[in-house]
Amino acid sequence: MTEATTEENPFGEFPHRIVDPKGEGLTRIGSVNVNGIRAAHRKGMGEWLASREIDILALQEVRADGATLTKLVQDMAEPTGKTWHIHEHEAAQKGRAGVAIISTQAPVATRTGIGEGHPEDDGRWIEADYELGDGSTLTVVSVYVHSGEVGTEKQEHKMRFLQYMLEYLPKLAEHADHVLVMGDLNVGHTELDIKNWKGNRKNSGFLPEERAYFDQYFGETGYVDVARSMAGEVEGPYTWWSYRGKAFDNDTGWRIDYQMATPMLAELASNAKVDRALDYSLRWSDHAPLMVDYRLP
């Protein structure tokens, strides 16, 4: 089933599926919170991964050690014979957080953590550098921001991490020719990003002080919200739906997963989609992958 798209809204209509083959010369880059790689593998992530022609994939909330992640990704790759280069930043506390980047091209360098002196970073930030065809460098980041909870220490950690990002993003842009920061940022930037935004104005994920950081990320800091720039001023497309009630069936979701690109890279983006499952029973995570094709040099 191919979704109808328009020049104004390349995402198409509900349910936002990528079904088109990757175009010649394009690099497909995706990001998804897997909500535990073991569960995602068990529920069918492998079939999805084998059919999507992905070149680079950022994973969040892996919740597994490096050996387990490698084994499961290799198992998912077996039907296609594809070789994945796997790099993970595992959380110190078992069963929590964890981010990774898997790619068909080997990175020339990787780094973990969001800089020195940031103790809140615990399995939440990993970078990988890739050499492009023209000799330039693409830095890809997989990031998982705290979910937070108003009035608790969790929210304090979240706010500090958002501040660290604000300080670090400009430095990151100086490091490489192109930068792509991807992941579950656990904040809806505008009213278009949450179906029931009025009822969430005092909840973590849509607090004014959280959203103000995103004004800066996509303002003076200079990064581009790739999905929003391509979709235009439309509701969604959402990337997360609660498992409770009929949230998924009614598309009562949140857009909290992002691809944040430096301007020159954003100009190379095309065919951006939220790869939403066709049916509730086909979900292998409570998030849907955000996929963008780039015509890299």
C-alpha positions in Angstrom: 0.0 0.0 0.0 1.6 3.3 -1.1 0.6 6.4 0.8 -0.5 9.4 -1.2 1.9 12.2 -0.9 1.8 15.8 -2.1 4.5 18.4 -2.8 3.3 20.2 0.3 3.4 17.1 2.6 5.9 14.5 1.5 5.0 12.4 4.5 1.6 11.4 3.0 -1.5 10.5 4.9 -2.1 8.1 7.8 -0.4 5.6 8.4 2.9 7.1 7.2 4.6 4.0 5.9 7.9 3.9 3.9 7.2 1.5 1.1 9.2 2.9 -1.8 12.6 1.5 -2.7 15.5 3.7 -1.9 16.4 5.9 -4.8 19.7 5.6 -6.6 22.5 7.5 -4.9 20.5 8.0 -1.7 21.6 7.1 1.8 18.8 6.0 4.1 19.2 7.1 7.7 16.8 6.2 10.5 16.3 6.4 14.2 14.0 4.5 16.6 13.5 3.9 20.3 13.4 0.1 20.3 12.0 0.0 23.9 14.3 -2.9 24.7 16.2 -4.7 21.9 15.3 -8.1 23.1 11.6 -7.4 23.0 11.9 -5.7 19.6 13.7 -8.6 18.2 11.1 -11.0 19.5 8.2 -9.0 18.1 9.5 -8.7 14.5 12.1 -5.9 14.2 14.3 -8.2 12.1 11.7 -8.5 9.4 11.4 -4.7 9.3 15.1 -4.2 9.3 15.6 -6.6 6.4 13.1 -4.8 4.2 14.0 -1.2 4.6 17.4 -0.7 2.8 18.8 1.2 5.8 22.4 2.4 5.7 22.6 4.0 9.2 20.3 3.4 12.1 20.3 5.1 15.5 18.8 3.1 18.4 17.7 4.3 21.8 16.6 2.5 24.9 18.5 -0.6 23.9 18.6 -1.9 27.5 21.2 -4.6 26.7 24.9 -5.1 26.9 27.1 -4.9 23.8 27.4 -8.6 23.3 23.6 -9.1 23.4 23.0 -6.3 21.0 25.6 -7.6 18.6 24.1 -11.1 18.6 20.6 -9.9 18.0 21.5 -7.5 15.2 23.6 -10.2 13.5 20.6 -12.6 13.9 18.3 -10.0 12.3 20.9 -9.5 9.4 21.2 -13.2 8.6 18.4 -13.4 6.0 19.9 -10.6 4.0 23.6 -11.4 4.5 24.2 -7.7 5.3 27.1 -6.8 7.6 26.4 -4.3 10.3 29.0 -2.2 12.2 27.7 -1.9 15.7 28.6 0.7 18.3 26.8 1.0 21.6 27.0 3.2 24.7 25.6 1.0 27.4 24.1 2.3 30.6 25.9 1.5 33.8 22.6 0.5 35.4 21.5 -2.8 33.7 18.2 -2.7 32.0 18.2 1.1 31.6 18.7 3.5 28.7 21.5 2.6 26.2 22.0 4.0 22.8 23.7 2.6 19.7 24.5 3.3 16.0 24.5 0.5 13.5 25.7 1.1 9.9 26.7 -0.7 6.7 29.7 1.6 6.4 32.4 1.5 9.2 32.8 4.8 11.0 36.2 6.3 11.2 35.7 7.3 14.8 33.2 6.9 17.6 32.7 8.8 20.9 30.4 8.4 23.9 29.0 10.9 26.3 28.0 14.5 25.7 31.2 16.0 26.9 33.3 16.2 30.1 31.7 16.9 33.4 28.2 15.7 32.5 27.4 12.9 35.0 23.8 12.8 33.9 24.9 11.1 30.6 24.6 7.4 31.2 24.0 5.4 28.1 22.3 8.4 26.4 24.7 9.8 23.8 27.0 8.2 21.2 28.6 9.8 18.1 30.0 8.2 15.0 32.0 9.9 12.2 31.7 8.8 8.6 33.8 9.8 5.7 31.7 10.8 2.7 32.6 10.4 -1.0 33.9 13.9 -1.4 36.2 13.5 1.7 33.9 15.5 4.0 32.8 14.1 7.4 29.3 13.3 8.6 28.9 13.0 12.4 25.8 11.0 13.4 24.5 11.0 17.0 22.1 8.7 18.7 20.6 10.4 21.8 18.1 9.4 24.4 16.8 12.2 26.6 15.3 11.4 30.0 11.5 11.0 30.1 11.3 13.1 33.2 8.6 13.6 35.8 7.5 17.0 37.2 8.6 17.6 40.7 11.1 14.8 40.8 14.9 14.4 40.5 14.2 12.7 37.1 13.0 16.1 35.8 16.0 17.8 37.1 18.3 15.4 35.3 16.3 16.0 32.1 16.5 19.7 32.3 20.3 19.6 32.9 20.7 17.3 29.9 18.8 19.6 27.7 21.1 22.4 28.8 24.1 20.3 28.1 22.8 19.7 24.6 22.4 23.5 24.1 26.0 24.0 25.1 27.4 21.1 23.1 25.5 21.3 19.8 27.4 24.3 18.5 30.7 22.7 19.3 29.6 19.5 17.5 28.8 21.5 14.4 32.3 22.9 14.5 33.7 19.3 14.6 32.4 18.0 11.3 31.2 19.2 7.9 27.8 17.7 8.5 26.0 16.8 11.8 22.9 14.7 12.3 21.5 14.3 15.8 18.8 11.7 16.0 16.8 10.1 18.8 14.1 10.1 21.3 14.2 13.6 22.8 11.1 13.2 24.9 9.8 16.7 24.2 7.1 17.8 21.8 8.3 21.1 20.5 5.0 22.7 19.4 1.2 22.2 19.7 1.4 20.3 16.3 3.6 17.7 18.0 1.1 16.3 20.5 -2.5 15.3 19.7 -3.8 16.2 23.1 -1.5 19.2 23.8 -4.0 21.1 26.0 -4.1 18.4 28.6 -0.3 18.0 28.7 0.8 21.6 29.3 1.8 20.8 32.8 3.3 17.4 32.1 6.9 16.5 31.4 7.3 16.3 27.6 5.4 19.5 26.9 6.5 21.9 29.6 7.2 25.5 28.4 10.7 25.4 29.9 11.4 22.2 27.9 10.0 23.5 24.7 12.1 26.7 25.0 15.2 24.6 24.6 13.9 23.4 21.2 13.2 27.0 20.2 17.0 27.6 20.7 18.1 24.3 19.1 16.1 25.2 15.9 16.8 28.9 16.3 20.1 30.5 17.2 21.9 27.2 17.5 21.2 26.7 13.8 20.0 23.1 13.6 17.1 22.1 11.3 14.1 19.9 12.4 14.2 17.8 9.3 10.9 16.1 9.7 9.0 19.3 10.5 10.7 21.2 7.7 9.6 18.6 5.2 6.1 17.9 6.6 5.1 21.5 7.0 2.7 22.9 9.5 0.6 19.8 9.9 -0.4 17.7 13.0 2.3 15.2 13.7 3.4 13.0 12.1 3.6 11.3 15.5 6.3 8.9 16.4 5.1 7.5 19.8 1.8 6.2 21.0 1.0 4.9 24.5 0.1 1.2 24.7 -2.9 2.2 26.8 -6.4 2.3 25.4 -6.8 3.1 21.7 -4.0 5.6 21.4 -2.4 3.9 18.4 -5.7 3.1 16.6 -6.9 6.7 17.0 -3.4 8.1 16.1 -3.4 9.9 19.5 0.3 10.3 19.6 3.4 12.5 20.3 6.1 13.6 17.9 9.1 13.3 20.2 11.7 11.6 17.9 13.8 13.9 15.8 16.4 14.2 13.1 18.3 17.5 13.8 20.6 18.4 11.0 23.0 21.2 10.3 21.7 23.4 7.5 23.8 22.1 4.6 22.8 18.5 5.4 19.2 19.4 5.8 19.2 20.6 2.3 20.2 17.1 1.1 17.2 15.4 2.7 14.3 13.8 0.8 11.6 11.2 1.3 11.2 11.6 5.0 8.6 9.3 6.6 7.5 8.0 10.0 7.4 4.2 9.4 4.2 3.6 11.4 3.0 0.0 11.7 -0.1 -0.8 9.6 -1.7 -2.5 12.6 -1.4 -2.5 16.4 -0.5 -6.2 16.3 2.5 -5.4 14.0 4.2 -3.0 16.5 7.6 -4.1 17.8 8.0 -0.9 19.8 5.8 1.9 21.2 7.8 4.2 18.9 7.9 4.2 15.1 11.1 4.7 13.2 11.8 8.1 11.7 13.4 7.6 8.3 15.0 10.1 5.9 16.8 9.6 2.7 19.8 11.9 2.0 21.7 12.6 -1.2 25.1 12.7 0.4 28.2 13.9 -1.5 
